[in-house]
Amino acid sequence: MIQHAYKPASLEEAVELRNKEKAIYLSGGTQVNWAGSNLHPEKVVLLEGLLPDTVKKVNDRLEIGAGITLQALMDTRDVPEPLRRAAEFIFSRSVRNMATLGGNIAANRTDSYVIPALIALNAWVKTVDGGEIPVEEYLTRGKDALIEWVILPEVAGRCVVDRAALSAAAYPTLTLAVRVADGETVIAVGCLADHVIRLKAVEENITSGELTSEEAVFNAVCEAVDPPDSLKESGPYRKYITATMVARAVMECMGVTS
Ligand SMILES: Cc1cc2nc3c(=O)[nH]c(=O)nc-3n(C[C@H](O)[C@H](O)[C@H](O)COP(=O)(O)OP(=O)(O)OC[C@H]3O[C@@H](n4cnc5c(N)ncnc54)[C@H](O)[C@@H]3O)c2cc1C
């Protein structure tokens, strides 16, 4: 239960307080304050009013303030469509109105809709205390630096996001984002492991031109993933749905319609 809430005057002070008081950041609070969360902090550092929440074009990249809510992200025309669509997958408008982009990245949930899209778009984070690093590295290296901006470089190719869920309000069975360009393929998938993963072997075989049909991609994904049974779905079902949806998304990126 939260016993102390610190209200810093600057982002630098927020970092200082977090380190000194062994506190955690609270941005939108939808994860920190969620009853099912495993965080249970005693001390929080409030970020409200400190983080940027604007979207601006700087040379050839888009900079998005980490304090932007997922609803505002969805409503901002300058934000690439796959990222806006990923934010929209969170069913509840009330949650989207509170949840921030920075909080979604740092929460590092396997069922994030936004993280696969950011990875597929080669996004970076600009942090207050850890420099600029790719989102994927921030997540895989367990970084906890304070995210100030999310940076989207210009990328080639088409990016497709999708998800499978038993109902609109249910937690997803699968979240995914795929981007295919000349010489580069990214397939980022959530809900199969503790965190969002990339299917690198499949990516390489698509980029090299070895996998060109939906069936070939389907079979390659079946080889690459082996999810266990979950509470609601069997492992074979999860494998099938993953292979089907990734193969379809790859074909859509390639402009092949079935
Ligand atoms: C009903 C409900 C449904 C949800 N459904 C989903 C879902 O389907 N998919 C999903 O991904 N999430 C879901 N969430 C979780 C949550 O909404 C998101 O993960 C949200 O984007 C977190 O953002 P926040 O600003 O609320 O983060 P907070 O709760 O404030 O913080 C989350 C974590 O990030 C850290 N943090 C916050 N901001 C920063 C920052 N700028 N830099 C570094 N660290 C930071 C905090 O210390 C904390 O560890 C759901 C939550 C609820 C209540």
The ligand as an SDF file (V2000), in Angstrom:
LIG
                    3D

 53 58  0  0  0  0  0  0  0  0999 V2000
   -8.6580   -2.6040  -16.5460 C   0  0  0  0  0  0  0  0  0  0  0  0
   -7.2320   -2.5320  -17.0650 C   0  0  0  0  0  0  0  0  0  0  0  0
   -6.9380   -3.1370  -18.2750 C   0  0  0  0  0  0  0  0  0  0  0  0
   -5.6280   -3.0810  -18.7880 C   0  0  0  0  0  0  0  0  0  0  0  0
   -5.3700   -3.6640  -19.9760 N   0  0  0  0  0  0  0  0  0  0  0  0
   -4.1030   -3.6390  -20.4550 C   0  0  0  0  0  0  0  0  0  0  0  0
   -3.7670   -4.2730  -21.6770 C   0  0  0  0  0  0  0  0  0  0  0  0
   -4.6060   -4.9040  -22.3120 O   0  0  0  0  0  0  0  0  0  0  0  0
   -2.4820   -4.1790  -22.1300 N   0  0  0  0  0  0  0  0  0  0  0  0
   -1.5360   -3.5100  -21.4130 C   0  0  0  0  0  0  0  0  0  0  0  0
   -0.3790   -3.4330  -21.8420 O   0  0  0  0  0  0  0  0  0  0  0  0
   -1.8070   -2.9340  -20.2650 N   0  0  0  0  0  0  0  0  0  0  0  0
   -3.0620   -2.9760  -19.7660 C   0  0  0  0  0  0  0  0  0  0  0  0
   -3.3220   -2.4100  -18.5800 N   0  0  0  0  0  0  0  0  0  0  0  0
   -2.1870   -1.8820  -17.7780 C   0  0  0  0  0  0  0  0  0  0  0  0
   -1.9180   -0.4160  -17.9440 C   0  0  0  0  0  0  0  0  0  0  0  0
   -3.0670    0.2620  -18.3160 O   0  0  0  0  0  0  0  0  0  0  0  0
   -0.8740   -0.0830  -18.9870 C   0  0  0  0  0  0  0  0  0  0  0  0
    0.2410   -0.8950  -18.8930 O   0  0  0  0  0  0  0  0  0  0  0  0
   -0.5480    1.4030  -18.8950 C   0  0  0  0  0  0  0  0  0  0  0  0
   -0.1480    1.8700  -20.1590 O   0  0  0  0  0  0  0  0  0  0  0  0
    0.4670    1.7890  -17.8680 C   0  0  0  0  0  0  0  0  0  0  0  0
    0.6400    3.2000  -17.9280 O   0  0  0  0  0  0  0  0  0  0  0  0
    0.4990    4.1190  -16.6440 P   0  0  0  0  0  0  0  0  0  0  0  0
    0.8710    5.4930  -17.0560 O   0  0  0  0  0  0  0  0  0  0  0  0
   -0.8040    3.9560  -15.9800 O   0  0  0  0  0  0  0  0  0  0  0  0
    1.6550    3.4780  -15.7600 O   0  0  0  0  0  0  0  0  0  0  0  0
    1.8200    3.4570  -14.1750 P   0  0  0  0  0  0  0  0  0  0  0  0
    0.8330    2.5360  -13.5550 O   0  0  0  0  0  0  0  0  0  0  0  0
    1.9120    4.8220  -13.6250 O   0  0  0  0  0  0  0  0  0  0  0  0
    3.2850    2.7900  -14.1180 O   0  0  0  0  0  0  0  0  0  0  0  0
    3.5450    1.5110  -14.6490 C   0  0  0  0  0  0  0  0  0  0  0  0
    5.0260    1.1660  -14.4100 C   0  0  0  0  0  0  0  0  0  0  0  0
    5.8510    2.0030  -15.2110 O   0  0  0  0  0  0  0  0  0  0  0  0
    6.7340    2.8200  -14.3990 C   0  0  0  0  0  0  0  0  0  0  0  0
    6.7180    4.1160  -15.0970 N   0  0  0  0  0  0  0  0  0  0  0  0
    5.6500    4.9080  -15.3510 C   0  0  0  0  0  0  0  0  0  0  0  0
    6.0000    5.9380  -16.1300 N   0  0  0  0  0  0  0  0  0  0  0  0
    7.3290    5.7930  -16.3910 C   0  0  0  0  0  0  0  0  0  0  0  0
    8.2770    6.5360  -17.1660 C   0  0  0  0  0  0  0  0  0  0  0  0
    7.9330    7.6320  -17.8550 N   0  0  0  0  0  0  0  0  0  0  0  0
    9.5570    6.0870  -17.1960 N   0  0  0  0  0  0  0  0  0  0  0  0
    9.9270    4.9680  -16.5320 C   0  0  0  0  0  0  0  0  0  0  0  0
    9.0900    4.2480  -15.7770 N   0  0  0  0  0  0  0  0  0  0  0  0
    7.7970    4.6450  -15.7210 C   0  0  0  0  0  0  0  0  0  0  0  0
    6.1180    2.7980  -13.0140 C   0  0  0  0  0  0  0  0  0  0  0  0
    7.0790    2.9560  -12.0070 O   0  0  0  0  0  0  0  0  0  0  0  0
    5.5070    1.3890  -12.9820 C   0  0  0  0  0  0  0  0  0  0  0  0
    6.5110    0.4410  -12.6960 O   0  0  0  0  0  0  0  0  0  0  0  0
   -4.6140   -2.4280  -18.0510 C   0  0  0  0  0  0  0  0  0  0  0  0
   -4.9200   -1.8190  -16.8410 C   0  0  0  0  0  0  0  0  0  0  0  0
   -6.2120   -1.8810  -16.3360 C   0  0  0  0  0  0  0  0  0  0  0  0
   -6.5160   -1.2140  -15.0230 C   0  0  0  0  0  0  0  0  0  0  0  0
  1  2  1  0
  2  3  1  0
  2 52  2  0
  3  4  2  0
  4  5  1  0
  4 50  1  0
  5  6  2  0
  6  7  1  0
  6 13  1  0
  7  8  2  0
  7  9  1  0
  9 10  1  0
 10 11  2  0
 10 12  1  0
 12 13  2  0
 13 14  1  0
 14 15  1  0
 14 50  1  0
 15 16  1  0
 16 17  1  0
 16 18  1  0
 18 19  1  0
 18 20  1  0
 20 21  1  0
 20 22  1  0
 22 23  1  0
 23 24  1  0
 24 25  2  0
 24 26  1  0
 24 27  1  0
 27 28  1  0
 28 29  2  0
 28 30  1  0
 28 31  1  0
 31 32  1  0
 32 33  1  0
 33 34  1  0
 33 48  1  0
 34 35  1  0
 35 36  1  0
 35 46  1  0
 36 37  1  0
 36 45  1  0
 37 38  2  0
 38 39  1  0
 39 40  1  0
 39 45  2  0
 40 41  1  0
 40 42  2  0
 42 43  1  0
 43 44  2  0
 44 45  1  0
 46 47  1  0
 46 48  1  0
 48 49  1  0
 50 51  2  0
 51 52  1  0
 52 53  1  0
M  END
$$$$
